[in-house]
Amino acid sequence: MPDPPPHRHLTVHELLRLLGGSWSLREVEALARRALAHLRDHCPECDAAYRAFEQIRDRRRRRGRARYAAAFESAERRIPELVRCHQAEVEAAEEDLRILLELRHEQALALVTEKRRRQVHGPRGWRMRSPHLVRRLLEEARIALRRSPSEAAERLEQAEAIVQRVPRPVYGEAFVERLATRALADRANVLRVMGELQGADALWRLLHERLQSWPADEDEEAALWSLEASLRQDQRRFGEATRLLGQAERRYRRLEDTEGIGKTLIKRGNAADLQGRSRDAAALYRRAAELLSPAASPRLHLFAQHGLALALCDAGEPAAAAALVEQHRPLYEQHPDAQVQCLLAHLEGRIAWGLGDHAKAEQRLLQARNGYLVQGQGFNAALVTLDLAAHYLERGRPREVKPLAEQMVPIFRAQDVHRELIAALTVFQQAARTETLTAELLARLRRYLLLARNDSRFRFDDSELAEGAAVPAAPPGPRRLRSR
């Protein structure tokens, strides 16, 4: 069972499961860490749950069900030992992680796959064999995914190699299988981000088969639904994505996982945005922003507010979006990284455009575009370029669109994105050259880019521009370019 979030309180249900002796050693350890942390601080909620549990335990004792009381008392006696073992394992795994992060991928993979057993760290686990190390590598992969999918894939390969060597008699078959399942789901997500939707879909079919034998725990199941929803959204299977996100949200609510609920609402807002339902998207982002604490989840809260401001722009309410940005400017300043600052520049450019401040709109859109190009994010640069081109057209400056269009196709070719995206931008390039570009075509191209970013089967049909056709094509043959 994955470790529960440290901020969650004890529940009577959890303690009753412990009383019944139905928890594994690892699960007892996870509960013990949380119980000790909360009770040490005299948490009223945990203390109340514990007192209610004691009453039930005493009633069971009076009914002669001594084996339950004995199981609990045995677990109580083992808690200090379990905590010491866990701490030793965590410290050793952190040292192992430091070593792996300093090595090249090939060297790290060789280290974790060697057959010779290494020095034992303590009562639990061998070196480079710890479940905690697997979890930390999965965390590193998720962080790396923001900047480099290939680096994330390397971390996941290391994690999957280690999980195959975790001593199953020590941790339990079900626990290790669940850990392997989460690693596989993260690998499917990396393939999705890299545009390999068919490969990601194949992994999800395998995941569903495995989950029939080794069902995920409640909190892990919600995370898996959320990950699969991202794939279905990229496949434009919005009905399935909405269903999965609804399941995930209900499960997170039952678990009282505020951050999980917030992430789900942000994803639902993004799905609504892609379908052109700006007001629905704004409502979902607003719910997420109200739920997520800027102190506990500052980055997620920022993304919820940012999504809300963008949705308000799309809905024709730039003044409301501007007020929202000013209200949360300190939050943007807390995140000076290039990604957030480019998002802010793009948003402020669109707001200024909507408010009629054309000089500021051009300045901020150019800043966003150039920032994305410096970061090597050609796709985001292309989206901003289309906005900038629409702004120039509206201002009666079509000639200034030409140099923008000429630069985009070479940038995309250099990044090795799939041919259908390049074909769509070629339409933009040719229309700019002949000065036949229209606001309608730019809007259609922009929506196509958002929908087809990770799907090479989705093509922009320029032969049916009068009908606004962006239609799915047959699956690509062997000529397909490798997606980023």
Secondary structure, 3 states (H helix, E strand, C coil): CCCCCCCCCCCHHHHHHHHCCCCCHHHHHHHHHHHHHHHHCCCHHHHHHHHHHHHHHHHHHHCCCHHHHHHHHHHHHHHHHHHHHHHHHHHHHHHHHHHHHHCCHHHHHHHHHCCCCCCECCCCCECCCCHHHHHHHHHHHHHHHCCCHHHHHHHHHHHHHHHCCCCHHHHCHHHHHHHHHHHHHHHHHHHHHCCCHHHHHHHHHHHHHHHHHCCCCHHHHHHHHHHHHHHHHHCCCHHHHHHHHHHHHHHHHHHCCHHHHHHHHHHHHHHHHHCCCHHHHHHHHHHHHHHCCCCCCHHHHHHHHHHHHHHHHHCCCHHHHHHHHHHCHHHHHCCCCHHHHHHHHHHHHHHHHHHCCHHHHHHHHHHHHHHHHHCCCHHHHHHHHHHHHHHHHHCCCHHHHHHHHHHHHHHHHHCCCCHHHHHHHHHHHHHHHCCCCCHHHHHHHHHHHHHHCCCCCEEECHHHHHHCCEEECCCCCCCCCCCC
